[in-house]
Amino acid sequence: MKRLVSIVVLLVMANSAYMQINEAFKFKVSSPFNHTDETVLRFHQDATTSFDGMWDAWKMFTWNDSVPSLFSNTSEDGMLSINSIDFPLKDTSMILEMKVPMISGVYTFETEALGQLPANLRLAIKDLENGVSHSIEDGATFSFNVTADPVNMIDRFELFISTDAYAVVDSTDATVFNEGCTDWNLTLLNESNVQVLNEQLSQESLFIDTLSAGWYTGIVVDSYGITDTVSFEILAQEEDEEEGGDEEIGEESDKFDQESLTVGVSTQADIQVVYEYGNAVVIAKDTQLKVLKVYSSNGSLIEELKPLDDERIILKPYVGITLVHVIHEHGEVVLKNIK
């Protein structure tokens, strides 16, 4: 009786844990005889790639060799049934492993959304055995072949998490960023829907120079089949000179709104935007700031600033700042969503 009560308590705890999870996806595999297992990927702002006692759960393997196992890993190779990670600032991926000791055949992979994912995140999964990629949506399903291995666990799937691509405009030039992705295609159309360029890329950004005035749409497709679009405007240079860029800058406010300021963090160097006494300040650690470019909501350059010292630049309180392009001694980074 005590054993039965313990099992019931564990099942209730597991169901309660799922009920409290949001901004997550559950993945489930089923064998030809309907033996199943599942794992969960969750996004949480306080999570890390190591084991997080508040957000993760270790993988518990069954004694029944007929039942498959599906799981992911921490950065230290700890096997997890629930893996929580921070919201990514750039495209990233992780491996889903399987253990199939006994039953070969056609398996089924199912996905279920738990809560609502942020609009800027899209997921795809690639079968590492046959190379086929599948878009992950709520209720999506596909079949795959498995050969049982009584000894080894296998890296079966690569889970890809895509963030928004974006563009930064500087005069008649534009740079399209697809951060974290090094295998993607960009098709650029002008406002007449005429193709301007089509390039397959192996780096995270593409610089496009000397564009004519007008609106442009970039169609970004990565190797997993996830499609994103970016739009930007190249202004006529005569208008810039006559108007002095006033409309791009907009009116000034007395200070930044602390509640609307989103802290940006660079993964390339320790660079961040913080709120101090009504101002936004770009701070760098262990690197020297060289130049900082501030862009408005339509991607136009507002101002180019030089550092007062090696590690701090104070932003003027312009309304509508959305991008801050920081060039430092070790490279460059764009901090997004600065409001």
C-alpha positions in Angstrom: 0.0 0.0 0.0 2.8 2.4 0.8 4.4 1.8 -2.6 1.0 2.5 -4.3 0.6 5.8 -2.4 4.1 6.9 -3.3 3.5 6.3 -7.0 0.2 8.2 -6.9 1.9 11.1 -5.1 4.7 11.2 -7.7 2.1 11.3 -10.6 0.2 14.1 -8.9 3.4 16.1 -8.5 4.4 15.5 -12.1 1.0 16.7 -13.3 1.1 19.7 -11.0 4.5 20.7 -12.4 3.2 20.6 -16.0 0.2 22.7 -15.0 2.6 25.4 -13.7 4.8 25.4 -16.8 4.2 28.1 -19.5 6.3 29.4 -22.3 7.3 25.9 -23.1 7.0 23.0 -25.5 6.5 19.3 -24.7 7.9 16.7 -27.0 6.6 13.1 -27.0 7.8 10.0 -28.8 5.7 6.8 -29.3 6.9 3.3 -30.2 5.1 1.1 -32.7 3.4 -0.5 -29.7 2.4 2.8 -28.2 5.1 2.9 -25.5 5.7 6.6 -24.9 8.1 9.1 -23.3 8.3 12.9 -23.3 10.5 15.8 -22.4 10.0 19.5 -22.0 11.9 22.6 -23.1 11.0 25.7 -21.1 12.0 29.3 -21.3 12.6 31.2 -18.1 14.5 34.5 -17.6 16.4 33.1 -14.6 17.4 29.8 -16.1 20.9 28.7 -17.2 22.4 26.0 -19.3 23.4 24.2 -16.1 21.0 22.3 -13.8 18.6 24.8 -12.2 17.0 23.4 -9.1 14.0 25.7 -9.4 13.2 25.1 -13.0 14.7 21.8 -14.3 14.0 18.1 -13.6 16.4 15.2 -13.9 15.6 12.4 -16.3 14.3 9.2 -14.6 14.8 6.1 -16.8 12.4 3.2 -16.8 13.4 -0.4 -16.1 11.2 -1.5 -19.0 13.4 -1.9 -22.1 10.3 -1.7 -24.4 9.8 1.9 -23.5 11.9 4.6 -25.3 13.5 7.5 -23.6 13.7 11.1 -24.8 15.7 13.8 -23.0 18.1 16.8 -23.3 21.2 17.7 -21.4 22.7 20.4 -19.3 26.0 22.0 -20.4 27.7 19.5 -18.1 25.9 16.5 -19.8 23.3 16.0 -17.0 20.3 14.3 -18.5 17.0 16.2 -18.1 13.3 15.5 -18.5 12.5 19.3 -18.1 15.2 21.6 -19.4 14.7 25.3 -18.7 16.9 27.9 -20.5 16.9 31.7 -20.7 15.2 33.5 -23.6 17.8 33.4 -26.3 19.1 36.7 -27.7 20.3 35.0 -30.9 19.6 31.7 -32.7 20.6 28.7 -30.8 20.2 24.9 -30.8 20.3 21.8 -28.5 20.5 18.1 -28.9 17.6 15.7 -28.0 18.9 12.2 -27.2 17.0 8.9 -27.3 17.5 5.6 -25.6 15.8 2.7 -27.5 17.1 -0.6 -26.0 14.6 -3.1 -27.6 12.0 -2.1 -30.2 12.9 -1.0 -33.7 10.4 0.3 -36.2 8.5 3.5 -37.1 8.1 5.9 -34.2 5.9 9.0 -33.9 7.1 12.4 -32.7 4.5 14.8 -31.3 4.7 18.4 -30.0 2.4 20.3 -27.6 2.7 24.0 -26.6 2.5 24.7 -22.9 1.4 28.3 -22.6 2.3 31.0 -25.1 5.8 31.4 -26.5 7.2 34.9 -27.2 6.3 36.0 -30.7 10.0 36.4 -31.7 10.8 32.7 -31.1 10.2 30.0 -33.6 11.3 26.4 -33.3 12.3 23.6 -35.7 13.7 20.1 -35.2 16.1 18.2 -37.4 16.3 14.4 -37.6 20.0 13.9 -37.4 19.7 10.4 -39.0 17.9 11.4 -42.2 18.6 15.2 -42.3 14.9 16.2 -42.5 13.8 19.3 -40.7 10.3 19.9 -39.3 8.7 23.1 -38.1 7.5 22.8 -34.5 4.0 24.0 -33.9 1.3 23.1 -31.4 0.0 19.7 -32.4 2.6 19.0 -35.0 3.5 15.4 -35.6 5.8 13.3 -37.8 7.1 9.8 -38.1 10.7 8.5 -38.1 12.5 5.2 -38.2 14.4 3.8 -35.2 16.9 1.0 -35.0 17.1 -0.3 -31.4 20.5 -0.2 -29.6 20.6 -2.1 -26.3 23.8 -0.3 -25.2 24.1 3.2 -26.6 22.1 6.4 -26.3 22.0 8.4 -29.6 22.0 12.0 -30.5 18.8 11.8 -32.6 17.4 15.3 -33.0 18.7 18.8 -33.1 16.3 21.4 -31.7 16.7 24.8 -33.3 15.4 28.0 -31.7 15.2 31.0 -34.0 15.1 34.7 -33.0 14.0 37.6 -35.2 16.3 38.8 -38.0 16.6 42.6 -38.2 18.2 45.3 -40.3 20.3 48.4 -39.4 20.4 51.3 -41.9 23.2 53.8 -42.2 22.6 56.4 -45.0 22.4 54.4 -48.2 23.8 51.2 -46.6 22.0 48.5 -44.7 23.2 45.5 -42.7 20.8 42.5 -42.2 21.5 40.5 -39.0 20.5 36.9 -38.4 22.5 36.5 -35.1 23.6 33.0 -34.2 22.8 31.5 -37.6 25.6 30.7 -40.1 23.6 28.9 -42.8 20.8 31.0 -44.2 19.6 32.7 -47.4 18.6 36.3 -47.9 16.4 37.5 -50.7 16.0 41.3 -50.9 13.1 42.9 -52.7 12.5 46.6 -53.4 9.2 48.4 -53.0 8.2 47.3 -56.5 8.7 43.7 -55.4 11.7 43.3 -57.7 14.5 41.1 -56.5 17.6 43.2 -55.7 19.8 40.3 -54.4 19.7 36.7 -53.4 22.6 35.3 -51.4 23.4 32.2 -49.4 25.3 33.1 -46.3 27.7 31.5 -43.9 28.1 34.4 -41.5 25.6 36.1 -39.1 25.1 39.3 -41.1 25.3 40.8 -44.6 26.4 44.4 -45.4 24.6 45.8 -48.4 25.9 49.2 -49.7 24.7 51.9 -52.0 21.0 51.2 -52.1 18.5 53.5 -53.8 15.9 55.4 -51.8 12.8 53.4 -50.9 11.4 50.6 -48.8 13.0 47.1 -48.9 11.9 43.7 -47.7 14.3 41.0 -46.8 13.2 37.3 -46.8 15.4 35.3 -44.5 15.3 31.5 -44.7 17.5 29.4 -42.5 18.7 25.8 -43.2 15.8 24.5 -40.9 13.2 26.1 -43.2 12.2 28.8 -40.7 11.3 32.0 -42.6 11.6 35.6 -41.3 11.1 39.0 -42.9 12.8 42.3 -42.3 11.7 45.7 -43.6 13.7 48.9 -43.8 13.7 52.2 -45.5 16.5 54.0 -47.3 15.8 57.8 -47.2 16.5 60.1 -50.1 19.8 61.9 -49.2 18.4 65.3 -50.4 15.6 65.1 -47.9 18.1 64.3 -45.1 20.2 67.4 -45.9 17.2 69.7 -46.1 15.5 68.5 -43.0 18.6 67.9 -41.0 17.3 64.6 -39.8 14.9 66.2 -37.4 12.0 63.8 -38.2 14.3 60.8 -37.6 15.3 62.0 -34.2 11.8 63.1 -33.1 11.1 65.2 -30.0 13.2 64.9 -26.9 11.9 63.9 -23.5 13.3 64.9 -20.1 14.4 61.4 -19.3 14.1 57.7 -20.3 11.1 55.9 -18.9 12.6 53.4 -16.4 9.7 50.9 -16.8 10.0 50.8 -20.6 13.8 50.5 -20.8 14.7 46.9 -21.7 18.2 46.0 -20.6 20.3 44.7 -23.5 23.2 42.4 -22.9 25.9 41.5 -25.4 27.0 37.8 -25.5 30.2 38.8 -27.4 31.6 41.0 -24.6 30.4 42.2 -21.2 28.4 45.2 -22.6 25.0 46.3 -21.3 22.6 49.1 -21.1 21.5 50.2 -17.7 19.2 53.0 -16.3 20.9 55.6 -14.1 19.2 58.8 -12.8 17.0 59.3 -15.8 19.6 58.4 -18.4 20.4 55.2 -20.3 24.1 54.4 -20.1 26.1 51.9 -22.2 28.7 50.2 -19.9 31.5 48.0 -21.1 33.7 45.7 -18.9 37.0 44.1 -19.9 36.9 45.9 -23.3 37.2 49.4 -24.6 34.4 51.2 -26.4 35.2 52.7 -29.7 32.0 54.2 -31.2 28.3 53.9 -30.6 25.5 54.4 -33.1 21.9 55.1 -32.1 19.1 54.1 -34.4 15.4 55.1 -34.5 12.4 52.8 -34.8 12.6 52.7 -38.6 16.3 51.8 -38.6 17.6 55.2 -39.5 20.8 56.6 -37.8 20.0 59.2 -35.1 23.5 59.9 -33.8 27.0 58.6 -33.6 28.7 58.9 -30.2 32.3 58.7 -29.1 33.0 57.4 -25.6 33.8 59.9 -22.8 36.1 57.3 -21.4 36.9 53.6 -22.2 33.9 52.1 -20.6 30.9 54.4 -20.5 28.6 56.3 -22.9 25.5 58.2 -21.8 22.6 58.1 -24.3 20.7 61.3 -24.9 17.0 60.9 -24.1 15.6 60.6 -27.6 12.1 59.2 -28.1 11.9 56.0 -30.2 15.4 54.5 -29.8 15.2 50.8 -30.7 18.8 49.8 -31.6 22.2 50.7 -30.2 25.2 49.5 -32.3 28.3 49.2 -30.1 31.8 48.9 -31.6 34.4 47.9 -29.1 38.0 46.7 -29.3 37.0 43.0 -29.6 34.3 43.4 -32.2 30.8 44.8 -32.4 27.3 44.0 -31.1 23.8 45.4 -31.5 21.7 45.9 -28.4 18.0 45.6 -29.3 14.8 46.9 -27.8 16.1 50.1 -26.2 13.0 52.1 -25.7 
